[in-house]
Amino acid sequence: MTRRRSALLALAILGGAIAIAFLMISLRPDPPVRPPPSNVPFVNTGVAEAAEGAIPVHGAGTVRPRAEIDVAAQVGGQVTWVAPAFQGGGRVSAGDILFRIEDADYRNRVQQARANVAAQQVALLQAEEEARVARDEYERLQRRTGGAGGAANPLTLREPQLDAARAALARDSAALADAELALSRTEVTAPFNGAVRYETVDQGQFVAPGQSVGRLYAADAVEVVVPLSDADAALIPDLWRLVAGDGNRRVRATVQASYGDGRYTWSGYVDRAEAALDEQTRTIDVVVRVPSPFRGGTPVDGAGGGSAGPPLLVGQFVDVRIDGVAPERYFAVPRAALRTDNEIWAVRANAVTIVPVQVLQRIDDMVYVTGALEDGQMVVVGGIQIATEGMQVRTGGGGTG
């Protein structure tokens, strides 16, 4: 009896479990219906922006002097005085005396030369008078003899003696000019407004003619040689028509350099281009001239806290931005949007349009092009490797991918 009751109880429990299971299955909600995934590819897009004005041409180079000379005396002697400004880092103006050489010997030579000139002037006056007397005597003799004496000998008229006196005066006058010139050269002056790179002369030092005692470079302007590819150089308007040193500033340039924690800029212009390619890099050296480099740079984005900017120093490495040509209409697009064969895949109404473009300039992550684009138009920068005209795509946000 006990076994039978246990079996019935087990069957009851099993039947109840089955009933509960059927009840739960019948009451469960229907699964959501999801559409099949789309076969239209997803692309990352950027924006093509219309631009105007000059296309920037970027480069870099090292600042060098517009003109630089060795300072040397043209006469020798002992240095008696050196200008306080004539030392490394000093500033001098055109005509300033840099140093003096002891001039006693040169003043004595001037006095001797003046005395010689005075003596030759007396000798010339005497020769002129003797020649006049000889001419008068000869003419009286001719009148008495009725011209029978014939032509006079030049020695009789003292013409050679007169020529010799004149030549002697010219010789001693030239010697006086040389002596005065040598005396003036005992003061060595600056030929232009400049900055002293270094000097190696002190009071009491003996210097020889032509001996370099310092180096001076012009402070009115400096130059930056910017190597550019022929494609970049072609963007500079009238580059090969520029005349070196004529001061024509129609092609503007901006020079930027770091100083401390800030960045500073100086305004300049393209002066000329070198007449030959660099044999190593196959680039064209474009020379940018910056006037008044010691005036101080302009802070970029408020750098420097309003303090006076530093000068543009010779030997400093700088970034250069040159104003290139200014087409009527061109676009700035992310560099990743440029495809092979100079194509850009534009997106219109979720369909790809392949737009041929002409590349004007590549700068960092941007490329400047001309073509049948629209301002603000989306362009494909990633997500697909192959596209066809009219291909349907899905777009995300305007990230540059």
SULDALIN-V271389 format. One record per residue. N is the residue number from 0. RES is the residue in three letters. SS is DSSP state (helix for helix, strand for strand, loop for the rest). OMEGA is omega in degrees with one decimal (* if undefined). Layout:
N_RES_SS_OMEGA, N_RES_SS_OMEGA
This chain:
0_MET_loop_-179.1, 1_THR_helix_179.6, 2_ARG_helix_-178.6, 3_ARG_helix_-179.8, 4_ARG_helix_179.4, 5_SER_helix_179.4, 6_ALA_helix_178.5, 7_LEU_helix_178.9, 8_LEU_helix_179.8, 9_ALA_helix_179.0, 10_LEU_helix_179.4, 11_ALA_helix_179.8, 12_ILE_helix_-179.8, 13_LEU_helix_178.5, 14_GLY_helix_178.3, 15_GLY_helix_179.6, 16_ALA_helix_179.6, 17_ILE_helix_179.5, 18_ALA_helix_178.5, 19_ILE_helix_-179.8, 20_ALA_helix_178.1, 21_PHE_helix_178.9, 22_LEU_helix_-179.5, 23_MET_helix_179.5, 24_ILE_helix_-178.4, 25_SER_helix_-177.4, 26_LEU_helix_-177.0, 27_ARG_loop_179.8, 28_PRO_loop_177.4, 29_ASP_loop_179.2, 30_PRO_loop_-180.0, 31_PRO_loop_179.0, 32_VAL_loop_-179.3, 33_ARG_loop_177.9, 34_PRO_loop_178.5, 35_PRO_loop_-179.6, 36_PRO_loop_-178.0, 37_SER_loop_174.9, 38_ASN_loop_178.3, 39_VAL_loop_-176.0, 40_PRO_strand_176.6, 41_PHE_strand_-179.1, 42_VAL_strand_169.7, 43_ASN_strand_-175.0, 44_THR_strand_169.0, 45_GLY_strand_-175.7, 46_VAL_strand_172.1, 47_ALA_strand_-177.2, 48_GLU_strand_176.4, 49_ALA_strand_-179.2, 50_ALA_strand_177.9, 51_GLU_loop_-178.1, 52_GLY_loop_-176.0, 53_ALA_loop_173.6, 54_ILE_loop_-178.9, 55_PRO_strand_173.7, 56_VAL_strand_-174.6, 57_HIS_strand_176.7, 58_GLY_strand_-179.8, 59_ALA_strand_179.7, 60_GLY_strand_-178.8, 61_THR_strand_-179.1, 62_VAL_strand_176.5, 63_ARG_strand_-180.0, 64_PRO_strand_171.8, 65_ARG_loop_177.4, 66_ALA_loop_-179.6, 67_GLU_strand_-176.3, 68_ILE_strand_167.4, 69_ASP_strand_177.1, 70_VAL_strand_-179.2, 71_ALA_strand_176.4, 72_ALA_loop_177.0, 73_GLN_loop_176.0, 74_VAL_loop_-178.8, 75_GLY_loop_177.1, 76_GLY_strand_-178.8, 77_GLN_strand_179.9, 78_VAL_strand_-179.4, 79_THR_strand_-178.4, 80_TRP_strand_177.4, 81_VAL_strand_179.8, 82_ALA_loop_178.3, 83_PRO_loop_-178.4, 84_ALA_loop_-177.9, 85_PHE_loop_175.0, 86_GLN_loop_-175.6, 87_GLY_loop_-178.8, 88_GLY_loop_-179.7, 89_GLY_loop_178.2, 90_ARG_strand_-179.5, 91_VAL_strand_177.6, 92_SER_loop_179.6, 93_ALA_loop_180.0, 94_GLY_loop_177.4, 95_ASP_loop_176.6, 96_ILE_strand_-179.9, 97_LEU_strand_174.8, 98_PHE_strand_179.9, 99_ARG_strand_175.7, 100_ILE_strand_-179.8, 101_GLU_loop_-167.9, 102_ASP_loop_-176.6, 103_ALA_helix_-179.8, 104_ASP_helix_-177.7, 105_TYR_helix_175.6, 106_ARG_helix_177.8, 107_ASN_helix_179.1, 108_ARG_helix_176.4, 109_VAL_helix_179.2, 110_GLN_helix_178.3, 111_GLN_helix_-179.7, 112_ALA_helix_177.6, 113_ARG_helix_177.9, 114_ALA_helix_178.3, 115_ASN_helix_179.1, 116_VAL_helix_179.3, 117_ALA_helix_179.3, 118_ALA_helix_-180.0, 119_GLN_helix_176.3, 120_GLN_helix_176.8, 121_VAL_helix_-179.6, 122_ALA_helix_178.7, 123_LEU_helix_177.6, 124_LEU_helix_179.4, 125_GLN_helix_179.3, 126_ALA_helix_178.0, 127_GLU_helix_179.2, 128_GLU_helix_179.6, 129_GLU_helix_178.1, 130_ALA_helix_178.3, 131_ARG_helix_179.8, 132_VAL_helix_179.6, 133_ALA_helix_178.2, 134_ARG_helix_179.7, 135_ASP_helix_-179.5, 136_GLU_helix_179.6, 137_TYR_helix_179.7, 138_GLU_helix_177.4, 139_ARG_helix_177.9, 140_LEU_helix_178.8, 141_GLN_helix_179.0, 142_ARG_helix_-178.6, 143_ARG_helix_-175.7, 144_THR_helix_-178.9, 145_GLY_loop_177.7, 146_GLY_loop_-178.0, 147_ALA_loop_-176.6, 148_GLY_loop_-179.3, 149_GLY_loop_-178.7, 150_ALA_loop_-177.7, 151_ALA_loop_173.1, 152_ASN_loop_179.1, 153_PRO_loop_177.6, 154_LEU_loop_178.6, 155_THR_loop_179.7, 156_LEU_loop_177.7, 157_ARG_loop_178.1, 158_GLU_helix_176.9, 159_PRO_helix_179.2, 160_GLN_helix_179.1, 161_LEU_helix_178.3, 162_ASP_helix_178.8, 163_ALA_helix_178.2, 164_ALA_helix_177.9, 165_ARG_helix_179.0, 166_ALA_helix_178.5, 167_ALA_helix_177.8, 168_LEU_helix_178.0, 169_ALA_helix_179.2, 170_ARG_helix_-178.4, 171_ASP_helix_174.7, 172_SER_helix_176.8, 173_ALA_helix_177.6, 174_ALA_helix_176.7, 175_LEU_helix_178.5, 176_ALA_helix_177.5, 177_ASP_helix_-179.9, 178_ALA_helix_178.6, 179_GLU_helix_177.8, 180_LEU_helix_177.9, 181_ALA_helix_177.8, 182_LEU_helix_-180.0, 183_SER_helix_-178.6, 184_ARG_loop_173.3, 185_THR_loop_171.4, 186_GLU_strand_-178.6, 187_VAL_strand_-174.7, 188_THR_strand_177.2, 189_ALA_loop_-179.1, 190_PRO_loop_-179.7, 191_PHE_loop_173.6, 192_ASN_loop_-174.2, 193_GLY_strand_176.4, 194_ALA_strand_-177.9, 195_VAL_strand_176.7, 196_ARG_strand_174.0, 197_TYR_strand_175.4, 198_GLU_strand_-178.0, 199_THR_loop_-178.8, 200_VAL_loop_178.0, 201_ASP_loop_179.5, 202_GLN_loop_-178.2, 203_GLY_loop_-180.0, 204_GLN_loop_175.2, 205_PHE_strand_178.2, 206_VAL_strand_178.3, 207_ALA_loop_177.8, 208_PRO_loop_179.3, 209_GLY_loop_-179.5, 210_GLN_loop_180.0, 211_SER_strand_-180.0, 212_VAL_strand_179.1, 213_GLY_strand_179.3, 214_ARG_strand_-174.7, 215_LEU_strand_175.4, 216_TYR_strand_-175.3, 217_ALA_strand_-177.6, 218_ALA_loop_-178.6, 219_ASP_loop_-179.9, 220_ALA_strand_172.2, 221_VAL_strand_-179.0, 222_GLU_strand_174.1, 223_VAL_strand_176.9, 224_VAL_strand_-175.0, 225_VAL_strand_175.6, 226_PRO_strand_-179.9, 227_LEU_strand_171.9, 228_SER_loop_179.5, 229_ASP_helix_177.8, 230_ALA_helix_178.0, 231_ASP_helix_179.6, 232_ALA_helix_-179.8, 233_ALA_loop_179.3, 234_LEU_loop_179.8, 235_ILE_loop_-174.7, 236_PRO_loop_174.9, 237_ASP_loop_-176.9, 238_LEU_helix_-174.0, 239_TRP_helix_174.4, 240_ARG_helix_179.3, 241_LEU_loop_179.4, 242_VAL_loop_-176.4, 243_ALA_loop_172.9, 244_GLY_loop_-177.7, 245_ASP_loop_177.3, 246_GLY_loop_178.7, 247_ASN_loop_-172.8, 248_ARG_loop_-174.5, 249_ARG_loop_176.4, 250_VAL_loop_-174.7, 251_ARG_strand_178.5, 252_ALA_strand_177.5, 253_THR_strand_179.6, 254_VAL_strand_-177.7, 255_GLN_strand_-178.7, 256_ALA_strand_178.1, 257_SER_strand_173.7, 258_TYR_strand_-174.9, 259_GLY_loop_179.4, 260_ASP_loop_-175.0, 261_GLY_strand_175.5, 262_ARG_strand_-177.3, 263_TYR_strand_-178.7, 264_THR_strand_174.8, 265_TRP_strand_179.4, 266_SER_strand_179.0, 267_GLY_strand_179.6, 268_TYR_strand_177.8, 269_VAL_strand_-178.1, 270_ASP_strand_-175.8, 271_ARG_strand_172.2, 272_ALA_strand_177.4, 273_GLU_strand_-172.1, 274_ALA_strand_-179.2, 275_ALA_strand_174.8, 276_LEU_strand_172.0, 277_ASP_loop_-174.6, 278_GLU_loop_-177.8, 279_GLN_loop_-174.3, 280_THR_loop_-177.6, 281_ARG_loop_178.1, 282_THR_loop_177.4, 283_ILE_strand_179.1, 284_ASP_strand_176.8, 285_VAL_strand_-175.3, 286_VAL_strand_176.4, 287_VAL_strand_179.8, 288_ARG_strand_-179.8, 289_VAL_strand_178.1, 290_PRO_strand_174.1, 291_SER_loop_-177.3, 292_PRO_helix_-179.0, 293_PHE_helix_179.7, 294_ARG_helix_-179.4, 295_GLY_loop_-177.6, 296_GLY_loop_177.3, 297_THR_strand_-178.5, 298_PRO_strand_176.0, 299_VAL_loop_178.3, 300_ASP_loop_175.6, 301_GLY_loop_179.2, 302_ALA_loop_176.8, 303_GLY_loop_175.3, 304_GLY_loop_177.5, 305_GLY_loop_179.0, 306_SER_loop_179.8, 307_ALA_loop_-178.3, 308_GLY_loop_179.7, 309_PRO_loop_173.6, 310_PRO_loop_174.4, 311_LEU_loop_-169.5, 312_LEU_loop_174.1, 313_VAL_loop_-178.1, 314_GLY_loop_-178.4, 315_GLN_loop_176.5, 316_PHE_strand_-173.5, 317_VAL_strand_170.0, 318_ASP_strand_-175.2, 319_VAL_strand_174.4, 320_ARG_strand_-178.4, 321_ILE_strand_176.3, 322_ASP_strand_-179.5, 323_GLY_loop_-179.4, 324_VAL_loop_-178.5, 325_ALA_loop_177.7, 326_PRO_loop_-180.0, 327_GLU_loop_-178.1, 328_ARG_loop_174.7, 329_TYR_strand_-172.1, 330_PHE_strand_171.5, 331_ALA_strand_-178.1, 332_VAL_strand_175.8, 333_PRO_strand_-176.6, 334_ARG_helix_-179.5, 335_ALA_helix_-179.6, 336_ALA_helix_-177.9, 337_LEU_strand_-178.6, 338_ARG_strand_177.3, 339_THR_loop_-177.6, 340_ASP_loop_177.4, 341_ASN_loop_176.7, 342_GLU_strand_173.2, 343_ILE_strand_179.5, 344_TRP_strand_177.9, 345_ALA_strand_-179.2, 346_VAL_strand_176.8, 347_ARG_strand_-179.7, 348_ALA_loop_178.2, 349_ASN_loop_176.2, 350_ALA_strand_-178.2, 351_VAL_strand_172.1, 352_THR_strand_-178.7, 353_ILE_strand_-174.4, 354_VAL_strand_172.8, 355_PRO_strand_-178.8, 356_VAL_strand_171.9, 357_GLN_strand_-177.5, 358_VAL_strand_177.7, 359_LEU_strand_-174.5, 360_GLN_strand_173.5, 361_ARG_strand_-179.2, 362_ILE_strand_178.1, 363_ASP_loop_-176.8, 364_ASP_loop_-178.3, 365_MET_strand_175.7, 366_VAL_strand_-179.8, 367_TYR_strand_-174.1, 368_VAL_strand_168.4, 369_THR_strand_-178.7, 370_GLY_strand_-175.2, 371_ALA_loop_176.2, 372_LEU_loop_177.5, 373_GLU_loop_179.5, 374_ASP_loop_179.7, 375_GLY_loop_-178.7, 376_GLN_strand_177.5, 377_MET_strand_177.2, 378_VAL_strand_-177.0, 379_VAL_strand_177.2, 380_VAL_strand_179.5, 381_GLY_strand_177.1, 382_GLY_loop_178.1, 383_ILE_loop_179.2, 384_GLN_loop_-178.2, 385_ILE_loop_177.8, 386_ALA_loop_175.6, 387_THR_loop_-179.6, 388_GLU_loop_179.2, 389_GLY_loop_-178.9, 390_MET_loop_179.3, 391_GLN_strand_179.0, 392_VAL_strand_170.8, 393_ARG_strand_-175.8, 394_THR_strand_173.7, 395_GLY_loop_177.6, 396_GLY_loop_-176.2, 397_GLY_loop_176.7, 398_GLY_loop_-177.5, 399_THR_loop_174.0, 400_GLY_loop_*
